[in-house]
Amino acid sequence: MTKNTCLLLLALVAGGSTLFAQQKPKAGDVSKFASTITATELQQHLFTVAGPEMEGRNTPSRGLEKAAVYIADHFKSLGLAPVGANGYQMPYMLYTDSLTSTHLEINGKKLEEGKDFTMSMSNYSFAMNVGEMVFAGYGISDSTHNDYDGLNVLGKVVLVLSGTPTPPAGAGRRMGFINKQAIAAQHGAAAVIQVQANLSPSFRAMGGNRPYLDLYKKSLAPNMCTIRGEVGTQLTGLSLEALTEAAKSGKIGQTYPVRLSMGMEKTTSQIPTANVVGFMEGGDLKDEVLVITAHYDHVGITGNDIYYGADDDGSGTVGVLEIAQAFAEAKKAGKGPRRSILFMTVSGEEKGLWGSAYYASNPIFPLEKTVCDLNIDMIGRVGSEYQKSPDSANYVYIIGDDKLSSALRPISETANNTYTKMKLDYKYNDPSDPNRFYYRSDHYNFAEKGVPIIFYFNGTHADYHKPTDTPDKINYPLLAKRAQLVFYTAWEIANRDAAIPRDQNKP
């Protein structure tokens, strides 16, 4: 064998290993694959995902399950890999409570549940007998008003009035009974009884039959009960008007002797629901994972009205479907991403970011190897603030891109300046934004764990959370453009040499 022959064979062997390896994507490839994200296909998907047969996609519901099957079938058709033993679904459990019995007895007199009192579902059944209780006014404790100042209610039952003395603008949360329960918990109370002028016969078992995510609480809340005004008089000997005057004048802290027996028994049932996941394994950096999310649930049916949730968040859901297809086309052409990508539509966002919270606590892939979450929640409409703007068909709100990584905003802006050329509006990224959108979608559960995020959003509009949020009102060319921006940004994150750093912690 001659020297030249040996050199030729070595070259062929080296060349063969390159030929059979995955080719590194080139910058020029990206536009070709982004163009597969089309208004027509987005519309086809959304008229199904937000169609009447999906019944508003409440969590949990039959309609949500139908939507999950549709999304999983699409992921499968693209050649995305199932993850774990449950294929394309990541199941998790919800819990719901049902009352079996309640009782409230004052000085030996049994009261009627639903007429005289309602017992709120706490996270445990209970029975208690006490000989006194403390009047704590309106049960408020914040920077402007403190009914607990100087009171020792540790282990005691507190009696509070509903509402606030003079409700200021924006006081709704402070007036809520659940909030007063939390305040009582901070001061160590064992139970809270709230006096309300009237009780509707239908106002029974607050919190009953409402699913919740976490069966295991970090702490036990005080037991809760609401009574009508006349029962408050039986407890204190004072009329509701007299109690109200005492609360307003600061004459609180009185201890009232009473033989009080109260309790509640409940049963807890499990209800399964699921996130939908499709996985694309990367190339030379496959151990690092980019996550692209949207929530596929909405709020279901009320009366005869279906809440279709076309924009919220059918638009984000179908955006994920089309972005996944664009990456699948790239991989088919030998231009697959260097990093792995998890495409995930989550459930339960409307109830409290349940699905993403479950994933963040039970990640399929380690969060320390999760380079970023790109979350899409409402990108199909023109928000109220842009209705008359010259940028109405060429903008998107960007939230959170600068909070945890110095690299994300430059990547996002370069992708936009190079390809989509939209107005990137950072209004809601302001830490003082009263809407607090940064905390109100699924990216937050990743950000809370230190994973850099971007949240894409079009703003609210007249049909937000109404039955009129229907797929015929979506601006599909704008939806396609926004989804393409997410794709371009994802392409850079998935293919750059260095993972984006976690080097910031901004408010």
Helices and strands as residue ranges (DSSP letters): H 3-20, G 27-29, H 30-34, H 39-49, G 52-57, H 62-77, E 89-106, E 109-110, E 117-119, E 126-135, E 157-161, H 172-175, H 177-186, E 191-196, E 223-228, H 229-236, H 240-248, E 255-280, E 285-295, E 301-302, E 305-306, I 310-315, H 316-332, E 339-346, H 349-352, H 354-361, G 367-369, E 370-376, G 384-386, E 395-399, H 408-415, I 416-420, E 423-425, G 427-429, G 437-439, H 443-447, E 453-457, G 471-473, H 476-495
